[in-house]
C-alpha cells in the first residue's frame, strides 16, 4: 500500500471513529436531543419548598413523564431550593429548584445519565413571568446556535403537586439545564476550580464571542474572571479547560438581561444604565482583535438566531416582536463599522 493510500485509510478510520464516538456521546444525553416541549409532573412538599427555601436540605418527591411509547415513567427525586437573587422571597414566590435523580432509575430512559439538574421555575404566577421563563430558555438556545460550548436546555410544562396537600396544583413552564459534569463530558474539558482567573488565561476567541453575546442580549450580570468570595470563579460563568490550554468561561443565568426582560431585572447601579434593556459592552480590551471574526460568526448565525424566536410556539406576539426588535438592533450596530467601534470596541474594559 502506498504512503498516500495509507494516510487516506488512516484519515478515514479516524473520522469514522470520531463520528462513532460523537454518536455514542450524544446518545448518552437523549434529553437534549429534542426541542419538543416535555410534559412532566413533580410531586413534592411544595409549600415547604416555597416557605423554607432549603438551600442544603433536600425533600423527597417524585418526577413523572410519559415516554415516547406511552409508558408512564416515575423517578424518586430529592428536591431543594437554589439560586441567589431568585432565591429571595421578595423576588420569586417559587424559587429555582435542584432535582437530584437516582442514576439507577434514569438508565435507558429519556433522562439517561442525568443526576443533579437545575430547574428554572416560573418565579411568580403570571403570564409576564412565564414569558420571561420562555425568553430565558430561548437565550440559552441562541447561545447553542452560536457555539457548542454552551449549556443545553429542555423546555418543560410542569404540573406541580403538593404532596402535603397544603398548596393547590399549578401548571407552569420551566426548563432544566445540562449539568456541568455532562457539559464537561460533551466538550471534553474539565471544570477549572480556582477562585480567580487572569484575563491572559482565557481563550481570546471564545471569551470575545461570549462577551459579544452578552452584549447582544443586554447582559452585564457576569464576570469571566471572578465570582463570589465563597465560590469558585466565575460570576454566572463556569471555567472549563484542558491541560496546557486556555480557559473557556461558559456563561449561564440570563434573567437579568434585556432580552429576557424579567419584571425584577435591574442593572447594577455602578453601570448607570437607564434600565436592564440598555446595552453596555463589558468585553476585555485585550481581545478586541477578535471582534471582526466574532462579528462574522454572528452575521453568519443571524437567521438561525432569529429562527429560535420565530419558531417558539408558546411565545406571545408582544414578546416575539420585542425579542426580534432587540436582536435586530444589535445587528444594526455590528453591521455599521462606526457604530460598532463607538458602542463596542471603545467600551471595552
C-alpha positions as CSV (number, residue, x, y, z in Angstrom):
1,X,0.0,0.0,0.0
2,X,1.4,3.4,-1.0
3,X,2.1,6.1,1.6
4,X,-0.8,8.2,0.2
5,X,-3.3,5.4,0.4
6,X,-2.1,4.5,3.9
7,X,-2.6,8.1,5.0
8,X,-6.0,8.2,3.3
9,X,-7.1,5.0,5.1
10,X,-5.9,6.2,8.4
11,X,-7.7,9.6,8.0
12,X,-10.9,7.7,7.0
13,X,-10.6,5.4,10.0
14,X,-10.0,8.3,12.4
15,X,-13.0,10.2,11.0
16,X,-15.2,7.1,11.3
17,X,-14.1,6.5,14.9
18,X,-14.6,10.2,15.8
19,X,-18.1,10.1,14.3
20,X,-19.0,6.9,16.2
21,X,-17.7,8.3,19.4
22,X,-19.7,11.5,18.9
23,X,-22.8,9.5,18.3
24,X,-22.3,7.5,21.5
25,X,-21.7,10.7,23.4
26,X,-24.8,12.2,22.0
27,X,-26.8,9.1,22.9
28,X,-25.8,9.4,26.5
29,X,-27.9,12.5,26.9
30,X,-31.1,11.9,24.9
31,X,-32.9,14.6,26.9
32,X,-31.3,17.4,25.0
33,X,-31.6,15.9,21.5
34,X,-35.1,17.3,21.1
35,X,-36.7,20.7,21.4
36,X,-40.1,19.3,21.9
37,X,-42.0,20.5,25.0
38,X,-41.9,17.8,27.6
39,X,-44.9,17.4,29.9
40,X,-43.9,16.4,33.5
41,X,-45.4,16.1,36.9
42,X,-43.5,17.0,40.1
43,X,-44.9,15.9,43.4
44,X,-43.2,17.3,46.5
45,X,-43.8,19.3,49.6
46,X,-44.2,22.4,47.6
47,X,-45.4,24.6,50.5
48,X,-42.3,23.7,52.5
49,X,-40.0,24.4,49.5
50,X,-41.6,27.8,49.0
51,X,-41.8,28.8,52.6
52,X,-38.5,27.4,53.9
53,X,-36.4,27.5,50.7
54,X,-33.9,24.9,51.9
55,X,-30.6,25.5,50.1
56,X,-28.9,22.4,51.7
57,X,-31.6,20.1,53.0
58,X,-33.4,18.0,50.3
59,X,-37.0,17.0,50.4
60,X,-38.3,13.7,48.8
61,X,-40.5,13.9,45.8
62,X,-41.4,12.2,42.5
63,X,-40.9,13.2,38.9
64,X,-43.2,11.7,36.3
65,X,-43.4,11.9,32.5
66,X,-44.7,9.8,29.6
67,X,-42.2,8.1,27.4
68,X,-42.4,8.0,23.6
69,X,-44.0,4.6,23.7
70,X,-46.7,5.8,26.1
71,X,-45.3,4.4,29.3
72,X,-45.7,6.5,32.5
73,X,-42.2,6.8,34.0
74,X,-41.7,7.7,37.7
75,X,-38.5,8.7,39.3
76,X,-37.8,9.2,43.0
77,X,-36.1,12.6,43.4
78,X,-34.7,14.8,46.1
79,X,-35.5,18.5,45.7
80,X,-34.2,21.6,47.3
81,X,-34.2,25.3,46.5
82,X,-31.3,27.0,44.8
83,X,-30.2,30.3,43.3
84,X,-29.1,33.8,44.5
85,X,-31.4,36.7,43.7
86,X,-34.2,34.4,42.6
87,X,-33.9,32.5,45.9
88,X,-35.1,35.6,47.8
89,X,-38.8,35.6,48.6
90,X,-39.2,39.2,47.6
91,X,-38.0,38.3,44.1
92,X,-39.7,34.9,43.4
93,X,-42.6,33.2,45.2
94,X,-41.4,29.9,43.7
95,X,-37.7,29.7,43.9
96,X,-35.5,27.9,41.3
97,X,-35.1,24.2,42.3
98,X,-32.5,21.5,42.1
99,X,-33.6,18.0,41.2
100,X,-31.5,15.1,42.4
101,X,-32.3,12.0,40.4
102,X,-31.2,8.4,41.1
103,X,-29.0,7.4,38.2
104,X,-30.0,3.8,38.6
105,X,-33.6,4.8,37.9
106,X,-32.9,7.0,34.9
107,X,-30.8,4.4,33.0
108,X,-32.0,3.8,29.4
109,X,-34.7,6.5,29.7
110,X,-35.0,10.0,28.3
111,X,-33.1,11.1,31.4
112,X,-30.3,8.6,30.9
113,X,-27.1,9.8,32.6
114,X,-28.9,12.7,34.4
115,X,-28.1,13.1,38.0
116,X,-28.4,16.6,39.5
117,X,-30.2,19.2,37.4
118,X,-31.1,22.8,37.8
119,X,-34.7,23.6,37.2
120,X,-35.7,27.2,36.3
121,X,-39.2,27.8,37.6
122,X,-41.8,30.5,36.7
123,X,-40.9,32.6,39.8
124,X,-44.4,34.1,40.1
125,X,-47.8,33.0,38.7
126,X,-48.5,35.4,35.9
127,X,-48.2,35.5,32.1
128,X,-45.4,38.0,32.2
129,X,-43.3,35.8,34.4
130,X,-44.0,32.7,32.4
131,X,-43.0,34.5,29.2
132,X,-39.7,35.5,31.0
133,X,-39.0,31.8,31.6
134,X,-39.5,31.1,27.9
135,X,-37.4,34.1,26.9
136,X,-34.5,32.9,29.1
137,X,-34.8,29.4,27.6
138,X,-34.6,30.9,24.1
139,X,-31.4,32.9,25.1
140,X,-29.8,29.6,26.0
141,X,-30.9,28.2,22.6
142,X,-29.4,31.2,20.9
143,X,-26.1,30.6,22.6
144,X,-26.3,27.0,21.4
145,X,-26.6,28.3,17.9
146,X,-23.5,30.4,18.2
147,X,-21.3,27.8,19.9
148,X,-21.5,24.2,21.0
149,X,-19.5,25.2,24.1
150,X,-22.7,26.2,26.0
151,X,-25.2,24.7,28.3
152,X,-28.1,22.8,26.7
153,X,-31.6,23.2,28.0
154,X,-35.0,21.4,27.7
155,X,-38.4,23.2,28.0
156,X,-40.9,21.6,30.3
157,X,-44.6,22.1,31.1
158,X,-44.7,21.2,34.8
159,X,-47.7,20.2,36.8
160,X,-46.6,20.9,40.5
161,X,-48.5,18.8,43.0
162,X,-48.0,19.4,46.8
163,X,-47.6,16.1,48.5
164,X,-48.7,17.6,51.7
165,X,-51.8,19.0,50.1
166,X,-51.2,22.4,51.5
167,X,-51.0,24.2,48.1
168,X,-53.2,23.8,45.1
169,X,-51.9,22.2,41.9
170,X,-50.3,24.6,39.4
171,X,-49.1,24.0,35.8
172,X,-46.4,26.3,34.5
173,X,-43.5,26.4,32.1
174,X,-39.9,25.8,33.3
175,X,-36.7,24.3,31.9
176,X,-33.9,22.1,33.0
177,X,-30.2,22.9,32.4
178,X,-27.5,20.5,31.4
179,X,-25.3,19.7,34.5
180,X,-21.7,21.0,34.3
181,X,-20.4,17.4,34.5
182,X,-22.4,16.4,31.4
183,X,-21.2,19.6,29.6
184,X,-17.6,18.7,30.7
185,X,-18.0,15.2,29.2
186,X,-19.5,16.6,26.0
187,X,-16.9,19.2,25.2
188,X,-14.0,17.1,26.6
189,X,-12.9,19.8,29.1
190,X,-12.8,19.8,32.9
191,X,-14.1,22.4,35.3
192,X,-11.3,24.7,36.5
193,X,-11.7,25.2,40.2
194,X,-9.9,28.4,41.0
195,X,-11.0,31.5,42.9
196,X,-10.0,34.0,40.3
197,X,-8.7,33.9,36.7
198,X,-6.3,36.1,34.8
199,X,-7.5,37.6,31.6
200,X,-4.4,36.1,30.0
201,X,-5.6,32.6,31.0
202,X,-8.8,33.0,29.0
203,X,-9.3,31.8,25.4
204,X,-9.4,35.0,23.4
205,X,-11.7,33.9,20.6
206,X,-14.3,32.2,22.9
207,X,-14.2,34.9,25.6
208,X,-14.7,37.6,22.9
209,X,-17.6,35.6,21.4
210,X,-19.2,35.3,24.9
211,X,-18.7,39.0,25.6
212,X,-20.4,40.0,22.3
213,X,-23.2,37.5,23.0
214,X,-23.7,39.1,26.4
215,X,-23.9,42.5,24.6
216,X,-26.4,41.1,22.1
217,X,-28.8,40.0,24.9
218,X,-28.1,43.1,27.0
219,X,-26.5,41.3,29.9
220,X,-24.0,42.9,32.4
221,X,-24.6,40.4,35.2
222,X,-21.5,38.3,34.7
223,X,-17.7,38.1,35.0
224,X,-15.3,35.7,33.3
225,X,-12.5,36.3,35.9
226,X,-14.0,36.5,39.4
227,X,-17.0,35.1,41.3
228,X,-18.5,35.3,44.8
229,X,-16.0,35.4,47.6
230,X,-17.1,31.9,48.9
231,X,-17.3,30.2,45.5
232,X,-15.2,29.2,42.5
233,X,-14.8,31.5,39.6
234,X,-16.8,32.9,38.0
235,X,-19.9,35.1,38.3
236,X,-22.6,33.4,36.2
237,X,-19.9,31.5,34.3
238,X,-18.0,28.3,34.8
239,X,-14.4,27.9,33.6
240,X,-13.6,24.8,31.6
241,X,-10.2,23.8,30.2
242,X,-7.7,21.1,29.3
243,X,-4.1,20.8,30.3
244,X,-2.0,23.5,28.7
245,X,-5.0,25.2,27.1
246,X,-6.7,28.5,27.7
247,X,-10.0,28.6,29.8
248,X,-13.5,28.8,28.3
249,X,-15.8,30.9,30.6
250,X,-19.1,29.3,29.7
251,X,-22.0,31.5,30.8
252,X,-25.3,30.7,32.4
253,X,-28.2,32.6,34.1
254,X,-29.5,35.3,31.8
255,X,-32.6,36.5,33.7
256,X,-31.1,40.0,34.3
257,X,-30.6,40.6,30.6
258,X,-32.6,43.0,28.5
259,X,-33.5,40.2,26.1
260,X,-35.3,38.2,28.9
261,X,-36.8,41.4,30.4
262,X,-37.8,39.8,33.7
263,X,-40.1,42.0,35.8
264,X,-37.5,42.1,38.6
265,X,-34.4,42.7,36.4
266,X,-32.4,45.8,37.2
267,X,-28.8,46.7,36.1
268,X,-26.0,47.1,38.6
269,X,-26.2,50.8,39.8
270,X,-22.5,51.2,39.1
271,X,-23.1,51.0,35.4
272,X,-25.5,53.9,35.5
273,X,-27.8,52.3,32.9
274,X,-31.4,53.5,32.5
275,X,-32.8,50.0,32.7
276,X,-32.0,46.4,32.0
277,X,-32.7,46.8,28.3
278,X,-29.9,49.3,27.8
279,X,-26.8,47.6,26.4
280,X,-23.2,48.1,27.7
281,X,-20.3,46.2,26.4
282,X,-18.1,44.5,29.1
283,X,-15.6,42.7,26.9
284,X,-11.9,42.8,27.5
285,X,-9.8,45.3,25.5
286,X,-7.1,42.6,25.2
287,X,-9.4,40.7,22.9
288,X,-10.5,43.5,20.6
289,X,-8.5,42.0,17.8
290,X,-11.1,39.1,17.8
291,X,-14.0,41.5,17.2
292,X,-14.1,41.2,13.3
293,X,-14.1,37.4,13.3
294,X,-16.7,37.4,16.2
295,X,-19.0,39.7,14.2
296,X,-18.6,37.4,11.3
297,X,-19.9,34.5,13.4
298,X,-22.9,36.4,14.5
299,X,-23.7,37.6,11.0
300,X,-23.5,34.0,9.7
301,X,-25.8,32.8,12.5
302,X,-28.3,35.7,12.2
303,X,-31.1,33.7,10.5
304,X,-30.7,30.7,12.9
305,X,-30.8,33.1,16.0
306,X,-33.9,34.8,14.7
307,X,-35.5,31.4,13.9
308,X,-35.3,30.5,17.6
309,X,-37.7,33.4,18.2
310,X,-39.9,32.9,15.2
311,X,-40.5,29.1,15.8
312,X,-41.2,29.4,19.6
313,X,-44.9,28.5,19.6
314,X,-45.6,29.5,23.2
315,X,-44.0,32.9,22.8
316,X,-46.6,35.7,22.9
317,X,-46.9,38.1,20.0
318,X,-45.7,41.0,22.2
319,X,-42.7,39.1,23.4
320,X,-41.8,37.8,19.9
321,X,-41.8,41.3,18.5
322,X,-39.8,42.7,21.4
323,X,-37.1,39.9,21.1
324,X,-36.9,40.2,17.3
325,X,-36.5,44.0,17.5
326,X,-33.9,43.7,20.3
327,X,-31.8,41.3,18.1
328,X,-32.2,43.4,15.0
329,X,-30.9,46.5,16.9
330,X,-27.8,44.6,17.8
331,X,-27.2,43.6,14.2
332,X,-27.6,47.2,13.0
333,X,-24.8,48.1,15.4
334,X,-22.3,45.4,14.4
335,X,-23.0,45.9,10.7
336,X,-22.0,49.6,11.0
337,X,-18.3,50.0,11.4
338,X,-18.7,53.4,13.0
339,X,-21.4,52.3,15.5
340,X,-19.6,49.0,16.3
341,X,-16.4,51.0,17.1
342,X,-18.3,53.6,19.2
343,X,-20.6,51.2,21.1
344,X,-18.5,48.1,21.5
345,X,-14.8,48.4,20.7
346,X,-14.2,51.6,22.6
347,X,-16.4,50.5,25.6
348,X,-14.1,47.5,26.4
349,X,-12.6,47.2,29.9
